[in-house]
């Protein structure tokens, strides 16, 4: 409805354990935050730090919620960037951190991902903060525990 402005439709891929499923998600940045009484997410990094920022709009955002995933996070981020580079896409990796205490934030930044600090605890809150911060026309959403093969994200969408 018109009272949910600004609405934005996102084409998203939800990453499951062994497959990626195509779906469309309608996101209202302001409405979602206001209805949950959440402060805006804090986003680290400059736009020029993100892949695709100098050559035009970001085509794809990999959004990974994270809570104490230091053991597996680097492999997930590397797989996301491998997919972006293999398919010559303007893309970014957004790690939506939910209060990690194991060094996950430092790993995300060191690996070239954009770090978002989710303002409230919970998997859903981390997802919403990451989606709201994503710059891509398309979003790939999945976990940070190596349960998804992000290198296959584009092939699965076709």
N, C-alpha and C positions, 0 to 999 in steps of 0.2 A: 504494500500500500504506500501512498505518497507520504504518509506521516513518518515513514522510516528512513527518510533521507539523511545523509547520503547513502543510498544502497549501492552495493557493488556485487555483481555476479562474478564468481570465481569458478573457473573450470579446475577441478581438483582430482587428483588421483589419490585414493586411499590405499596405502601399502599394507597388505596383510602378510601373514607368515610366509605364504608361498605364491602369492599372486598380487597383482595390482588391479584394482577395480575402478572403472571410470564412473565419475559422478559429477554433478554440478551442485555447488553450495552457494547459497545467497547469504552474503555477509553484510550486516549493517554495523559499521565501526562504532558510530556514536550510540546507536540503540543498544547494542550488546553491552558496552561499558556502563551506560546509564542504568540499564535494567538490573545489572549485577552490582551497581555501586562500586565499581572497580576504578582505581586510578589508571592512567595510561601506562602502558609498558615502557620501560626504559630501554632504549636501543643504543648499543655501542657501535662505533665505527662511523666513518664518513661515507657518503655515497660513492666517492671515488675509489673506495676500498673494495667495492663490490664488482664482481664480474659483470660486464655489459654496461656499466655506468657511463663509459666514455664513448660507446658506439651506438647508443640508442636505448630504448626501453628494455627493461628486463622481461624476457619471455617466460622464464620458468623459475619458480622459487621452490626449493626443497625445504619443507618446514618440519623440523624434528623437535618434539618436546623432550626435555631432558631433566632427569633428577638422579644425580650420582651415577652417571654412566661413563666414568673415566676409563674404564677397562675397554669399552667397545666404541666410544664416540669417534675416535680418530678414523677407524675403518669405515664407519658410516659416512663421515664427511668426505673422505677420499673417494668412496664409491659414487657419491653425488657429483663431485667435481669430474670424475671420470666420465659419467654420463653426459654432463654439460659439454665437456671438451670433445668427446667422441662424436657428438651430434652437432658440434659447432654452434651451440646455443649461447645467447646472452642469458646468463643465469646467476643465481645466488643460492647460498645455503644459509638458512636461518635456524639457529639453535635457540629455542625458547626455554630458557632455564627456569626451573621451579624451585630454586634455593639449594642447589648442589653444594656439598661441603667436601667433595673429594677431588677438586681441581678440574672439574669438567669445564668450567668457564674458561680457564686458561688454555685448555686443550682446544676448545672451539675457536678462540681467537688466533692461536698459533697455527691452526690448520686453515685459516682464511675464511672461516664462517663469520656471519654477522650474528652477534650475541644480543638476545632480547631477554630482559629480566621480567618474567611474568609476575604481575603485581599480587597475585593471590595463589595459594597452594591449590593443587589438584590438576589432574591430567587435562580435563576439559578447559580449565583456565589457561594452562600452558598452550594448548592448541589455539585457543582464541587469540591470545597475545601474539603468537607466531603468525597466524593468518592475518591479523590486523596489521602487523609490521611488514608483511611480505610485499614486495614490489612487483612481482611477476604477474603476467596475464594468466598463467597457469600455475597451480600449486600441486606439488607432490607431498603428501603427508604420510609420515610413518614414524616408527619408533627408533630409538637410538641404541638398540641392543643387538644389532646385527641380525635381527630376525627377517629383515627385508634386503633384497639385492637391488639397490638403487641403480646399479648399472643397467638394469633391465627396464627401468621406468618408462622410457620412451617407446621401446619395442612393445611393451604391454599395452600401451595406450592406442596403438595403431589398429 
